Amino acid sequence: MLENALTFPVGYYYEDHHFALKLVSRVKTMFVDPAVSYMYLRRSGSISTVRTRRVFDFLHIRRLCLDFLREEGLLERMAPLALSYIVPTSFIRHHVAEEFVTEFVRDVLKDTSAEELKVFLQTASTEDFKLVHEAVPDWIDTLSVGDNTAAWQGFIRTALTQQLAAAATQPSQHPLSRTLAPHQVLGLYNVEKPQPHQNMHEHYAWNRGKDIYLRVNTANLSRPVLNIHFRNLVAGQVLVVEAPGGDSVVPGGVAEYHATPIRLCAAGVLRGMGRRAYSRRPYHQV
């Protein structure tokens, strides 16, 4: 422990967070015992049962943890873990008294770097956005993400009314995608079961002119492109893909597939694709 400087921050509650991060990052072998063998004693007056201003100690521990993740190059590699400290939604919901929430969230936002904000925007869930919006209603309007501010503001406002998943350690694939995870797609999650049309596949989605948002980390992608493969099987219905660079109009009752490549913006947020019709399963490849 001395060799790896594994010590607890002195004088703060919640000190085990930083210690645990450093410990796990240093060990060479770890064994996980599935047996339930940990009993937690809930005593009156403990920090888990009494909500006092000592909860603000977590802000210092949060900063230590985020600095450690950044120094180790783990902010993006371990995004779900980083997210739990950038905006600690679960901690706030369970440990911060209602009268302290606004102050606590404002302090969190003040002590969030541009790099951490980027991770938050790319991985946060509707629940995370709602927490910030409830505590600091003007946060969206004052958000600054350079030239992509307007795109992110639109994305967040849409996420507040939808059910956007948070990034997961091992994300499953979105039912409408071969390559994207659930937390990257907003606007196409309304999957329906097969309708009585011949040769239809398992998943479909209605979209009547509403925006579709994708959030993708484009840092390591020189030319990020979204490829949509679809066909319009419903006779008498017109499918329109509205995208930067021009629209694609596909008549109904046509069996062959169509492909539409769309360049993603620098922020990794794509919007403004109002698909009006009932289309076969769209496969997204970024």
Backbone as JSON, one array per atom type, in Angstrom:
{
  "sequence": "MLENALTFPVGYYYEDHHFALKLVSRVKTMFVDPAVSYMYLRRSGSISTVRTRRVFDFLHIRRLCLDFLREEGLLERMAPLALSYIVPTSFIRHHVAEEFVTEFVRDVLKDTSAEELKVFLQTASTEDFKLVHEAVPDWIDTLSVGDNTAAWQGFIRTALTQQLAAAATQPSQHPLSRTLAPHQVLGLYNVEKPQPHQNMHEHYAWNRGKDIYLRVNTANLSRPVLNIHFRNLVAGQVLVVEAPGGDSVVPGGVAEYHATPIRLCAAGVLRGMGRRAYSRRPYHQV",
  "N": [[0.83, -1.2, 0.0], [1.96, 1.23, 0.75], [3.9, 1.46, -1.19], [2.41, 1.97, -3.49], [1.19, 4.3, -2.79], [-1.34, 4.17, -1.52], [-3.64, 5.62, 0.13], [-6.1, 7.03, 2.38], [-8.06, 9.96, 1.81], [-7.7, 12.49, 4.17], [-9.86, 13.62, 6.71], [-12.29, 13.81, 5.4], [-15.62, 12.8, 4.55], [-16.86, 9.9, 2.75], [-14.5, 8.95, 1.8], [-13.67, 6.51, 0.87], [-14.21, 6.17, -1.83], [-12.21, 7.32, -3.55], [-9.99, 5.9, -2.64], [-10.72, 3.26, -3.31], [-10.8, 3.36, -6.13], [-8.08, 3.82, -6.78], [-6.96, 1.54, -5.63], [-8.13, -0.64, -7.09], [-7.09, -0.07, -9.59], [-4.46, -0.72, -9.32], [-4.08, -3.35, -8.57], [-3.03, -6.65, -9.58], [-4.33, -9.03, -9.82], [-7.67, -10.07, -9.45], [-10.35, -11.39, -7.59], [-13.68, -12.33, -7.8], [-16.2, -12.97, -5.62], [-19.22, -14.54, -5.76], [-20.91, -14.97, -3.65], [-23.2, -13.72, -1.19], [-22.02, -11.94, 1.3], [-21.71, -9.7, 2.78], [-22.69, -7.67, 5.31], [-24.53, -4.85, 6.13], [-24.65, -2.47, 8.59], [-27.09, -0.34, 9.53], [-27.06, 2.41, 11.28], [-28.46, 4.88, 13.48], [-27.8, 8.3, 12.87], [-25.64, 7.95, 11.15], [-23.75, 8.71, 8.12], [-25.19, 7.81, 6.0], [-27.8, 7.87, 6.73], [-28.49, 10.32, 7.8], [-29.04, 13.44, 6.47], [-27.02, 15.93, 6.08], [-25.05, 18.99, 5.82], [-22.58, 17.91, 5.58], [-22.53, 16.35, 3.41], [-21.49, 17.73, 1.34], [-18.84, 17.22, 1.4], [-18.41, 15.28, -0.44], [-17.96, 16.54, -2.85], [-15.28, 17.28, -2.9], [-14.09, 14.73, -2.84], [-15.15, 13.74, -5.19], [-13.81, 15.35, -7.07], [-11.17, 14.47, -6.69], [-11.44, 11.83, -7.61], [-12.21, 12.17, -10.32], [-9.99, 13.55, -11.31], [-8.09, 11.57, -10.98], [-9.04, 9.58, -12.77], [-8.75, 11.0, -15.15], [-5.96, 11.44, -15.24], [-5.1, 8.82, -15.49], [-5.97, 8.26, -17.99], [-8.6, 7.38, -18.32], [-11.09, 8.57, -18.52], [-12.77, 8.55, -20.82], [-12.48, 5.89, -21.59], [-13.55, 4.49, -19.46], [-16.21, 5.41, -19.33], [-18.92, 5.06, -18.19], [-18.31, 4.82, -15.43], [-16.95, 7.24, -15.0], [-19.04, 9.0, -15.55], [-20.64, 8.65, -13.3], [-19.42, 10.22, -11.46], [-19.03, 12.71, -12.65], [-21.61, 13.89, -13.01], [-23.13, 13.04, -10.32], [-25.74, 11.43, -10.19], [-27.21, 9.3, -8.88], [-26.06, 9.37, -6.31], [-26.82, 11.96, -5.48], [-29.63, 11.78, -5.5], [-30.04, 9.96, -3.42], [-28.59, 10.8, -1.19], [-28.4, 13.6, -0.82], [-30.0, 16.21, 0.78], [-33.19, 17.68, 0.05], [-33.24, 20.49, 0.26], [-30.66, 21.17, -0.27], [-30.04, 20.44, -2.82], [-30.07, 22.1, -5.2], [-27.94, 23.92, -4.71], [-25.87, 22.05, -4.47], [-25.8, 20.82, -7.03], [-25.22, 23.03, -8.62], [-22.64, 23.61, -7.7], [-21.38, 21.29, -8.57], [-21.57, 21.61, -11.38], [-20.05, 23.93, -11.72], [-17.55, 22.97, -11.15], [-16.76, 21.34, -13.28], [-14.93, 20.22, -15.93], [-14.2, 21.1, -19.42], [-13.59, 18.77, -20.83], [-14.74, 16.82, -19.2], [-17.4, 17.62, -19.35], [-17.93, 17.03, -22.01], [-17.82, 14.19, -21.97], [-19.99, 13.74, -20.3], [-22.18, 14.76, -21.84], [-22.15, 12.97, -23.94], [-22.74, 10.53, -22.82], [-24.69, 10.6, -20.83], [-27.92, 9.96, -19.29], [-31.51, 10.29, -19.71], [-32.47, 10.59, -17.11], [-30.24, 11.72, -15.81], [-30.0, 14.19, -17.17], [-32.47, 15.29, -16.48], [-32.22, 15.61, -13.7], [-30.25, 17.65, -13.51], [-31.57, 19.68, -14.91], [-33.86, 20.09, -13.34], [-32.73, 21.05, -10.97], [-31.17, 23.22, -11.82], [-32.64, 25.17, -13.77], [-31.94, 26.96, -15.84], [-29.71, 25.92, -17.01], [-29.43, 24.65, -19.53], [-29.78, 26.76, -21.34], [-27.55, 28.3, -20.79], [-25.51, 26.68, -21.46], [-22.39, 25.94, -22.95], [-20.78, 24.78, -25.7], [-18.95, 25.38, -27.67], [-18.97, 25.71, -31.23], [-20.94, 23.87, -31.54], [-22.97, 24.21, -29.77], [-25.77, 24.82, -30.1], [-26.73, 22.48, -31.3], [-26.32, 20.56, -29.28], [-27.92, 21.66, -27.26], [-30.47, 21.35, -28.37], [-30.53, 18.59, -28.49], [-30.48, 17.87, -25.73], [-32.88, 19.01, -24.8], [-34.7, 17.46, -26.2], [-34.06, 14.95, -25.15], [-34.99, 15.24, -22.56], [-37.68, 14.78, -22.76], [-37.9, 12.24, -23.66], [-36.88, 8.78, -23.33], [-33.93, 8.23, -22.66], [-31.17, 6.11, -22.56], [-28.42, 5.57, -20.27], [-24.85, 5.38, -20.75], [-23.48, 2.11, -20.76], [-21.39, -0.32, -19.12], [-20.97, -2.67, -20.58], [-22.45, -2.29, -23.24], [-25.5, -3.21, -24.8], [-26.6, -3.84, -28.18], [-28.47, -1.4, -29.92], [-31.86, -2.04, -30.78], [-32.46, -1.22, -33.35], [-30.12, -1.07, -34.69], [-26.89, -2.08, -35.97], [-24.47, -1.39, -34.99], [-24.53, 0.7, -33.11], [-24.93, 1.71, -29.69], [-27.57, 1.59, -27.15], [-27.62, 4.06, -25.71], [-26.77, 5.9, -27.54], [-28.65, 6.55, -29.41], [-31.49, 8.44, -30.13], [-34.85, 8.86, -30.55], [-35.52, 6.85, -32.24], [-36.27, 4.72, -30.77], [-38.74, 3.68, -30.41], [-39.79, 0.89, -30.89], [-41.68, -1.4, -32.79], [-43.69, -4.38, -32.96], [-43.77, -6.89, -35.58], [-45.84, -6.05, -38.33], [-48.76, -7.09, -40.19], [-47.46, -7.51, -42.83], [-46.06, -8.86, -45.73], [-42.94, -10.59, -45.7], [-41.64, -8.96, -43.85], [-39.21, -7.86, -41.44], [-38.02, -8.26, -38.02], [-37.98, -5.85, -36.41], [-39.39, -2.57, -36.31], [-40.03, 0.98, -36.7], [-42.02, 3.8, -36.0], [-41.95, 7.09, -37.3], [-42.97, 10.21, -37.44], [-42.05, 12.69, -38.92], [-40.52, 13.67, -36.82], [-37.49, 14.64, -35.1], [-34.44, 12.78, -35.29], [-31.89, 11.83, -33.17], [-28.42, 11.26, -32.91], [-25.67, 10.44, -30.9], [-22.3, 10.45, -30.99], [-18.95, 9.68, -30.29], [-16.68, 11.38, -32.0], [-13.99, 11.73, -31.99], [-11.85, 10.03, -32.76], [-12.47, 9.48, -35.33], [-12.02, 10.15, -38.63], [-13.68, 10.75, -40.82], [-16.63, 10.65, -40.0], [-19.48, 8.81, -40.77], [-22.9, 8.2, -41.14], [-24.69, 5.45, -42.12], [-27.71, 4.67, -43.51], [-29.86, 2.06, -44.12], [-32.7, 1.1, -45.8], [-36.16, 0.37, -46.7], [-39.27, 1.14, -48.26], [-42.15, -0.34, -47.78], [-44.86, 0.08, -47.82], [-47.59, 0.55, -49.77], [-48.6, 3.44, -51.6], [-47.63, 5.28, -49.84], [-45.27, 7.76, -48.95], [-41.85, 7.95, -48.25], [-39.64, 10.08, -46.62], [-36.36, 11.11, -46.27], [-34.82, 13.48, -44.56], [-31.96, 15.31, -44.65], [-28.74, 16.87, -44.04], [-27.38, 18.23, -46.99], [-29.25, 17.38, -48.76], [-32.48, 15.93, -49.62], [-33.98, 12.65, -49.56], [-36.36, 10.93, -51.4], [-38.58, 8.34, -51.24], [-40.76, 6.25, -52.9], [-43.74, 4.41, -51.96], [-44.4, 0.84, -51.56], [-42.25, -0.37, -52.81], [-39.86, -2.83, -53.36], [-37.03, -2.93, -53.31], [-33.96, -2.09, -51.58], [-32.79, 1.01, -50.13], [-30.07, 3.26, -49.71], [-28.68, 5.69, -47.59], [-26.1, 7.79, -47.05], [-24.85, 9.82, -44.44], [-23.08, 12.58, -43.32], [-21.7, 13.09, -40.12], [-21.83, 15.75, -37.7], [-19.21, 17.73, -36.13], [-19.58, 17.56, -33.4], [-20.64, 15.16, -33.0], [-23.31, 14.91, -32.92], [-26.26, 14.33, -34.51], [-29.01, 15.69, -36.14], [-32.36, 16.5, -37.31], [-33.51, 14.72, -39.11], [-36.22, 13.97, -40.38], [-38.2, 11.31, -40.72], [-40.81, 10.33, -42.53], [-42.98, 7.95, -42.58], [-43.5, 4.41, -42.77], [-41.04, 2.28, -42.27], [-38.78, -0.37, -43.29], [-36.56, -2.15, -41.12], [-34.06, 0.07, -40.06], [-30.59, 0.05, -40.47], [-27.86, 1.18, -38.7], [-24.64, 2.34, -39.28], [-21.65, 3.45, -38.1]],
  "CA": [[0.0, 0.0, 0.0], [2.86, 2.38, 0.79], [4.58, 1.53, -2.48], [1.48, 2.54, -4.46], [0.58, 5.5, -2.19], [-2.75, 3.91, -1.3], [-4.05, 6.23, 1.39], [-7.41, 7.66, 2.38], [-8.06, 11.41, 2.04], [-7.91, 12.73, 5.59], [-10.79, 14.68, 7.11], [-13.46, 13.88, 4.53], [-16.5, 11.65, 4.41], [-16.88, 9.27, 1.43], [-13.1, 8.82, 1.4], [-13.39, 5.2, 0.29], [-14.34, 6.22, -3.28], [-10.9, 7.56, -4.16], [-9.13, 4.78, -2.26], [-11.11, 2.08, -4.08], [-10.37, 3.56, -7.51], [-6.64, 3.62, -6.86], [-6.68, 0.15, -5.29], [-8.5, -1.51, -8.21], [-6.22, 0.2, -10.73], [-3.1, -1.18, -9.04], [-3.99, -4.79, -8.34], [-2.75, -7.46, -10.76], [-5.3, -10.12, -9.87], [-8.87, -9.8, -8.65], [-11.29, -12.51, -7.54], [-15.04, -11.9, -7.45], [-16.95, -14.02, -4.95], [-20.65, -14.25, -5.95], [-21.68, -15.17, -2.42], [-23.59, -12.53, -0.44], [-21.4, -12.1, 2.61], [-21.48, -8.37, 3.35], [-23.84, -7.18, 6.08], [-24.36, -3.41, 6.39], [-25.37, -2.02, 9.76], [-27.61, 1.03, 9.39], [-27.24, 2.99, 12.61], [-28.93, 6.26, 13.48], [-26.73, 9.28, 12.92], [-24.59, 7.69, 10.18], [-23.84, 9.6, 6.96], [-26.15, 7.26, 5.05], [-29.17, 8.04, 7.24], [-28.71, 11.73, 8.16], [-28.64, 14.3, 5.36], [-26.52, 17.22, 6.56], [-24.14, 19.66, 4.89], [-21.37, 17.12, 5.4], [-22.62, 15.71, 2.1], [-20.67, 18.51, 0.42], [-17.5, 16.6, 1.37], [-18.31, 14.44, -1.63], [-17.47, 17.35, -3.96], [-13.81, 17.15, -2.89], [-13.78, 13.35, -3.23], [-15.49, 13.68, -6.62], [-12.72, 15.96, -7.85], [-10.03, 13.55, -6.63], [-11.72, 10.67, -8.45], [-12.18, 12.57, -11.72], [-8.59, 13.84, -11.65], [-7.41, 10.28, -11.1], [-9.46, 8.95, -14.02], [-8.15, 11.74, -16.26], [-4.52, 11.17, -15.24], [-4.9, 7.45, -15.94], [-6.52, 8.12, -19.33], [-9.77, 6.52, -18.21], [-12.35, 9.31, -18.55], [-13.61, 8.03, -21.9], [-12.41, 4.43, -21.61], [-14.46, 4.02, -18.43], [-17.21, 6.48, -19.32], [-19.99, 4.89, -17.2], [-17.78, 5.14, -14.11], [-16.7, 8.68, -14.97], [-20.34, 9.66, -15.49], [-21.16, 8.58, -11.93], [-18.77, 11.29, -10.69], [-19.22, 14.01, -13.31], [-22.9, 14.29, -12.41], [-23.45, 11.85, -9.51], [-27.2, 11.44, -10.04], [-27.65, 8.36, -7.85], [-25.62, 9.9, -5.01], [-27.64, 13.12, -5.14], [-30.99, 11.33, -5.2], [-30.1, 9.17, -2.19], [-27.85, 11.34, -0.04], [-28.45, 15.06, -0.68], [-31.31, 16.69, 1.2], [-33.84, 18.48, -0.99], [-32.9, 21.91, 0.37], [-29.27, 21.36, -0.7], [-29.81, 19.89, -4.16], [-29.72, 23.14, -6.17], [-26.58, 24.36, -4.41], [-24.94, 20.96, -4.74], [-25.68, 20.64, -8.47], [-24.5, 24.21, -9.14], [-21.22, 23.41, -7.39], [-20.9, 20.24, -9.47], [-21.42, 22.18, -12.71], [-18.93, 24.88, -11.69], [-16.3, 22.21, -11.08], [-16.75, 20.35, -14.36], [-14.08, 20.7, -17.02], [-14.75, 20.93, -20.76], [-13.44, 17.36, -21.17], [-15.75, 16.08, -18.44], [-18.7, 17.97, -19.92], [-18.06, 16.26, -23.25], [-18.16, 12.82, -21.6], [-21.35, 13.77, -19.77], [-23.14, 14.93, -22.93], [-22.14, 11.8, -24.81], [-23.08, 9.28, -22.13], [-25.72, 10.77, -19.8], [-29.26, 9.46, -19.56], [-32.6, 11.24, -19.46], [-32.51, 10.82, -15.66], [-29.16, 12.65, -15.49], [-30.36, 15.51, -17.69], [-33.6, 15.8, -15.69], [-31.72, 16.06, -12.41], [-29.6, 18.94, -13.69], [-32.58, 20.65, -15.34], [-34.72, 20.4, -12.19], [-31.97, 21.83, -9.99], [-30.68, 24.46, -12.45], [-33.46, 25.23, -14.99], [-31.33, 27.77, -16.9], [-28.45, 25.32, -17.4], [-29.4, 24.39, -20.97], [-29.62, 28.03, -22.05], [-26.21, 28.83, -20.56], [-24.54, 25.67, -21.87], [-21.47, 26.37, -24.0], [-19.99, 23.69, -26.26], [-18.36, 25.9, -28.89], [-19.85, 25.87, -32.38], [-21.99, 22.84, -31.52], [-23.86, 24.47, -28.63], [-27.19, 24.73, -30.47], [-27.07, 21.07, -31.53], [-26.4, 19.88, -27.99], [-29.09, 22.17, -26.54], [-31.63, 20.67, -28.95], [-30.46, 17.18, -28.08], [-30.85, 17.75, -24.32], [-34.31, 19.29, -24.67], [-35.41, 16.27, -26.68], [-33.81, 13.86, -24.2], [-35.81, 15.46, -21.37], [-39.04, 14.3, -23.01], [-37.81, 10.87, -24.13], [-36.28, 7.9, -22.35], [-32.59, 7.97, -23.17], [-30.38, 5.29, -21.63], [-27.05, 5.99, -19.99], [-23.83, 4.46, -21.24], [-23.29, 0.93, -19.92], [-20.05, -0.89, -19.21], [-21.02, -3.56, -21.72], [-23.74, -1.92, -23.83], [-26.1, -4.06, -25.83], [-26.86, -3.1, -29.41], [-29.81, -0.86, -30.09], [-32.61, -2.97, -31.64], [-32.51, -0.73, -34.72], [-28.76, -0.79, -35.14], [-25.88, -3.13, -35.92], [-23.21, -0.91, -34.4], [-24.72, 1.72, -32.09], [-25.48, 1.29, -28.39], [-28.84, 2.27, -26.85], [-27.49, 5.45, -25.24], [-26.35, 6.77, -28.64], [-29.76, 6.78, -30.34], [-32.66, 9.07, -29.53], [-35.86, 9.15, -31.55], [-35.86, 5.63, -32.98], [-36.38, 3.62, -29.82], [-40.13, 3.21, -30.35], [-39.81, -0.3, -31.74], [-42.96, -2.1, -32.82], [-43.67, -5.76, -33.43], [-44.09, -6.99, -37.01], [-47.19, -5.84, -38.79], [-49.12, -8.15, -41.16], [-46.98, -7.28, -44.19], [-45.25, -10.0, -46.13], [-41.48, -10.49, -45.74], [-41.09, -7.95, -42.94], [-38.32, -8.36, -40.41], [-38.49, -8.25, -36.64], [-38.12, -4.55, -35.77], [-39.79, -1.41, -37.09], [-40.28, 2.15, -35.87], [-42.74, 4.91, -36.62], [-41.4, 8.42, -37.07], [-43.77, 11.13, -38.25], [-41.45, 14.02, -39.05], [-39.78, 14.1, -35.64], [-36.04, 14.55, -35.25], [-33.69, 11.64, -34.78], [-30.58, 12.28, -32.69], [-27.37, 10.3, -32.62], [-24.5, 11.06, -30.28], [-21.18, 9.57, -31.24], [-17.65, 10.29, -30.05], [-16.02, 11.42, -33.3], [-12.59, 12.14, -31.79], [-10.94, 9.15, -33.48], [-13.05, 9.2, -36.65], [-11.66, 11.24, -39.53], [-14.84, 11.1, -41.63], [-17.75, 9.86, -39.47], [-20.63, 8.75, -41.66], [-24.02, 7.34, -40.75], [-25.3, 4.8, -43.28], [-29.05, 4.16, -43.23], [-30.37, 1.14, -45.13], [-34.13, 0.99, -45.54], [-37.05, 0.3, -47.85], [-40.64, 1.54, -47.96], [-43.0, -1.42, -48.31], [-46.29, 0.41, -47.73], [-48.06, 1.15, -51.01], [-49.31, 4.7, -51.46], [-47.02, 6.1, -48.78], [-43.98, 8.31, -49.35], [-40.89, 8.06, -47.17], [-38.71, 11.17, -46.87], [-35.22, 11.23, -45.37], [-34.34, 14.85, -44.63], [-30.61, 15.31, -44.1], [-27.85, 17.87, -44.64], [-26.91, 17.85, -48.31], [-30.36, 17.05, -49.64], [-33.48, 14.98, -49.16], [-34.23, 11.46, -50.36], [-37.78, 10.62, -51.44], [-38.75, 6.94, -51.64], [-42.18, 5.91, -53.01], [-44.15, 3.21, -51.26], [-44.64, -0.36, -52.31], [-41.06, -0.72, -53.57], [-39.2, -3.89, -52.61], [-35.58, -2.82, -53.18], [-33.42, -1.28, -50.49], [-32.16, 2.29, -50.42], [-29.0, 3.59, -48.76], [-28.43, 7.12, -47.48], [-24.97, 8.13, -46.19], [-24.97, 11.16, -43.86], [-21.92, 13.01, -42.54], [-21.99, 13.58, -38.77], [-21.14, 17.0, -37.38], [-18.04, 17.55, -35.27], [-19.97, 17.25, -32.03], [-21.15, 13.8, -32.92], [-24.76, 14.97, -32.77], [-26.97, 14.44, -35.78], [-30.44, 15.95, -35.96], [-33.03, 17.0, -38.48], [-33.84, 13.65, -40.06], [-37.62, 13.64, -40.2], [-38.59, 10.22, -41.61], [-42.26, 10.22, -42.48], [-43.48, 6.71, -43.2], [-43.29, 3.18, -42.02], [-39.96, 1.72, -43.07], [-38.15, -1.58, -42.79], [-35.54, -1.93, -40.1], [-32.9, 0.83, -40.49], [-29.33, -0.37, -39.87], [-26.95, 2.31, -38.61], [-23.25, 1.98, -39.21], [-20.83, 4.65, -37.97]],
  "C": [[0.87, 1.26, 0.0], [3.53, 2.58, -0.57], [3.71, 2.19, -3.54], [0.74, 3.76, -3.93], [-0.92, 5.34, -2.02], [-3.14, 4.41, 0.09], [-5.45, 6.81, 1.25], [-7.25, 9.17, 2.52], [-8.47, 11.69, 3.48], [-8.92, 13.85, 5.8], [-12.03, 14.79, 6.26], [-14.3, 12.61, 4.66], [-16.38, 11.11, 2.98], [-15.47, 9.03, 0.89], [-12.79, 7.5, 0.71], [-13.5, 5.19, -1.23], [-12.97, 6.34, -3.95], [-9.95, 6.41, -3.85], [-9.43, 3.55, -3.11], [-10.67, 2.18, -5.54], [-8.88, 3.26, -7.67], [-6.28, 2.15, -6.59], [-6.94, -0.77, -6.48], [-7.57, -1.31, -9.4], [-4.82, -0.37, -10.54], [-2.98, -2.7, -8.9], [-3.75, -5.53, -9.65], [-3.76, -8.59, -10.93], [-6.48, -9.79, -8.97], [-9.8, -11.01, -8.73], [-12.64, -11.99, -7.07], [-15.79, -13.09, -6.88], [-18.44, -13.71, -5.08], [-21.49, -14.4, -4.68], [-21.99, -13.84, -1.75], [-23.07, -12.67, 0.98], [-21.13, -10.77, 3.31], [-22.75, -7.9, 4.03], [-23.59, -5.73, 6.46], [-25.25, -3.01, 7.56], [-25.8, -0.57, 9.58], [-27.92, 1.56, 10.79], [-27.7, 4.44, 12.49], [-27.75, 7.21, 13.61], [-25.61, 9.05, 11.94], [-24.79, 8.58, 8.96], [-24.83, 9.09, 5.93], [-27.59, 7.46, 5.49], [-29.5, 9.5, 7.58], [-28.18, 12.62, 7.04], [-28.29, 15.69, 5.87], [-25.61, 17.83, 5.5], [-22.82, 18.91, 4.75], [-21.36, 16.4, 4.05], [-21.77, 16.46, 1.08], [-19.21, 18.05, 0.44], [-17.31, 15.8, 0.08], [-17.77, 15.22, -2.82], [-15.95, 17.28, -4.05], [-13.4, 15.75, -3.34], [-14.06, 13.16, -4.72], [-14.36, 14.22, -7.47], [-11.48, 15.06, -7.84], [-10.22, 12.37, -7.57], [-11.65, 11.03, -9.93], [-10.77, 12.9, -12.17], [-7.81, 12.55, -11.84], [-7.76, 9.6, -12.42], [-8.84, 9.66, -15.22], [-6.66, 11.44, -16.37], [-4.21, 9.77, -15.76], [-5.44, 7.21, -17.35], [-7.8, 7.3, -19.38], [-11.11, 7.26, -18.31], [-13.29, 8.76, -19.63], [-13.61, 6.51, -21.93], [-13.36, 3.8, -20.58], [-15.56, 5.05, -18.22], [-18.35, 6.27, -18.32], [-19.54, 5.21, -15.78], [-17.54, 6.63, -13.98], [-18.0, 9.46, -14.84], [-20.89, 9.7, -14.08], [-20.51, 9.61, -11.01], [-18.97, 12.65, -11.33], [-20.53, 14.63, -12.86], [-23.4, 13.08, -11.63], [-24.94, 11.77, -9.18], [-27.67, 10.54, -8.91], [-27.27, 8.87, -6.46], [-26.52, 11.05, -4.57], [-29.04, 12.69, -4.74], [-31.08, 10.66, -3.83], [-29.5, 9.86, -0.96], [-27.98, 12.84, 0.18], [-29.87, 15.48, -0.34], [-31.87, 17.65, 0.16], [-33.42, 19.94, -0.95], [-31.47, 22.21, -0.09], [-29.04, 21.02, -2.16], [-29.37, 20.96, -5.16], [-28.3, 23.64, -5.95], [-25.56, 23.3, -4.78], [-24.72, 20.81, -6.24], [-24.95, 21.82, -9.09], [-23.01, 24.08, -8.88], [-20.6, 22.35, -8.28], [-20.63, 20.81, -10.85], [-20.25, 23.16, -12.78], [-17.6, 24.15, -11.73], [-16.3, 21.06, -12.08], [-15.97, 20.92, -15.54], [-14.76, 20.47, -18.37], [-14.67, 19.47, -21.2], [-14.48, 16.51, -20.47], [-17.15, 16.37, -18.96], [-18.96, 17.19, -21.2], [-18.47, 14.82, -22.96], [-19.6, 12.76, -21.09], [-22.38, 13.85, -20.9], [-23.24, 13.69, -23.79], [-22.61, 10.52, -24.14], [-24.24, 9.38, -21.15], [-27.07, 10.25, -20.26], [-30.28, 10.58, -19.36], [-32.67, 11.58, -17.98], [-31.43, 11.82, -15.24], [-29.51, 14.07, -15.94], [-31.51, 16.12, -16.88], [-33.15, 16.32, -14.34], [-31.11, 17.45, -12.52], [-30.63, 20.01, -14.04], [-33.49, 21.05, -14.19], [-34.01, 21.31, -11.19], [-31.55, 23.19, -10.54], [-31.41, 24.63, -13.78], [-32.81, 26.0, -16.14], [-30.04, 27.15, -17.45], [-28.36, 25.11, -18.9], [-29.13, 25.68, -21.73], [-28.21, 28.59, -21.9], [-25.12, 27.85, -20.96], [-23.68, 26.2, -23.01], [-20.61, 25.2, -24.44], [-19.43, 24.14, -27.61], [-19.39, 26.04, -30.0], [-21.01, 24.89, -32.38], [-22.99, 23.03, -30.39], [-25.32, 24.26, -28.99], [-27.61, 23.28, -30.68], [-27.23, 20.32, -30.22], [-27.61, 20.37, -27.19], [-30.37, 21.5, -27.06], [-31.69, 19.22, -28.53], [-30.95, 17.02, -26.64], [-32.34, 17.99, -24.13], [-35.15, 18.11, -25.14], [-35.26, 15.13, -25.69], [-34.67, 14.01, -22.95], [-37.22, 14.89, -21.54], [-39.07, 12.85, -23.48], [-37.27, 9.99, -23.01], [-34.94, 7.43, -22.9], [-31.79, 7.2, -22.14], [-29.02, 5.9, -21.41], [-26.09, 4.97, -20.58], [-23.68, 3.31, -20.25], [-21.88, 0.4, -20.12], [-19.94, -1.84, -20.39], [-22.36, -3.34, -22.43], [-24.22, -2.94, -24.84], [-26.33, -3.21, -27.07], [-28.3, -2.62, -29.43], [-30.59, -1.77, -31.04], [-32.72, -2.5, -33.09], [-31.13, -0.49, -35.31], [-27.87, -2.01, -35.07], [-24.65, -2.69, -35.14], [-23.38, 0.07, -33.26], [-25.34, 1.14, -30.82], [-26.74, 2.08, -28.08], [-28.68, 3.73, -26.46], [-27.08, 6.41, -26.35], [-27.5, 7.17, -29.56], [-30.95, 7.37, -29.59], [-33.65, 9.41, -30.64], [-36.28, 7.95, -32.36], [-36.04, 4.45, -32.04], [-37.78, 3.02, -29.77], [-40.31, 2.04, -31.3], [-41.16, -1.0, -31.65], [-42.77, -3.52, -33.32], [-44.09, -5.81, -34.9], [-45.58, -6.79, -37.29], [-47.51, -6.9, -39.87], [-48.76, -7.78, -42.6], [-46.01, -8.39, -44.54], [-43.76, -9.65, -46.14], [-40.9, -9.4, -44.84], [-40.23, -8.59, -41.87], [-38.84, -8.02, -39.02], [-38.8, -6.86, -36.1], [-38.49, -3.44, -36.76], [-39.98, -0.24, -36.15], [-41.06, 3.19, -36.66], [-41.97, 6.19, -36.34], [-42.13, 9.38, -38.0], [-43.15, 12.53, -38.23], [-40.68, 14.5, -37.84], [-38.28, 13.89, -35.86], [-35.5, 13.26, -34.67], [-32.32, 12.18, -34.37], [-29.66, 11.08, -32.51], [-26.25, 11.05, -31.91], [-23.36, 10.05, -30.33], [-19.89, 10.34, -30.94], [-16.85, 10.23, -31.36], [-14.54, 11.74, -33.21], [-11.62, 11.31, -32.63], [-11.46, 8.75, -34.86], [-12.77, 10.37, -37.57], [-12.85, 11.7, -40.37], [-16.04, 10.28, -41.16], [-18.98, 9.95, -40.37], [-21.66, 7.78, -41.1], [-24.64, 6.77, -42.02], [-26.64, 4.21, -42.87], [-29.5, 3.3, -44.4], [-31.85, 0.88, -44.83], [-34.88, 0.71, -46.84], [-38.47, 0.61, -47.38], [-41.59, 0.54, -48.61], [-44.48, -1.06, -48.38], [-46.72, 1.16, -48.99], [-48.82, 2.45, -50.74], [-48.74, 5.62, -50.41], [-45.62, 6.53, -49.22], [-43.09, 8.44, -48.12], [-39.86, 9.13, -47.54], [-37.61, 11.15, -45.82], [-34.66, 12.63, -45.56], [-32.99, 14.91, -43.93], [-29.8, 16.42, -44.73], [-27.33, 17.38, -45.98], [-28.02, 17.45, -49.26], [-31.28, 16.0, -49.07], [-33.56, 13.78, -50.11], [-35.71, 11.12, -50.26], [-37.94, 9.21, -52.0], [-40.24, 6.62, -51.72], [-42.49, 4.6, -52.3], [-44.36, 2.03, -52.17], [-43.48, -0.82, -53.15], [-40.23, -1.7, -52.76], [-37.71, -3.65, -52.38], [-35.18, -1.86, -52.06], [-32.87, 0.05, -51.02], [-31.11, 2.55, -49.34], [-28.77, 5.09, -48.78], [-27.26, 7.35, -46.54], [-25.09, 9.58, -45.72], [-23.73, 11.46, -43.03], [-22.38, 13.51, -41.18], [-21.24, 14.87, -38.52], [-20.03, 16.73, -36.37], [-18.4, 17.15, -33.86], [-20.41, 15.8, -31.88], [-22.64, 13.76, -32.69], [-25.37, 15.19, -34.14], [-28.43, 14.69, -35.48], [-31.03, 16.39, -37.3], [-33.31, 15.95, -39.53], [-35.3, 13.24, -39.84], [-38.03, 12.56, -41.18], [-40.09, 10.02, -41.48], [-42.68, 8.98, -43.26], [-43.19, 5.55, -42.28], [-42.26, 2.39, -42.79], [-39.47, 0.42, -42.47], [-36.97, -1.2, -41.91], [-34.34, -1.13, -40.62], [-31.65, 0.34, -39.77], [-28.37, 0.81, -39.88], [-25.52, 1.79, -38.49], [-22.41, 3.24, -39.18], [-19.38, 4.24, -38.02]]
}
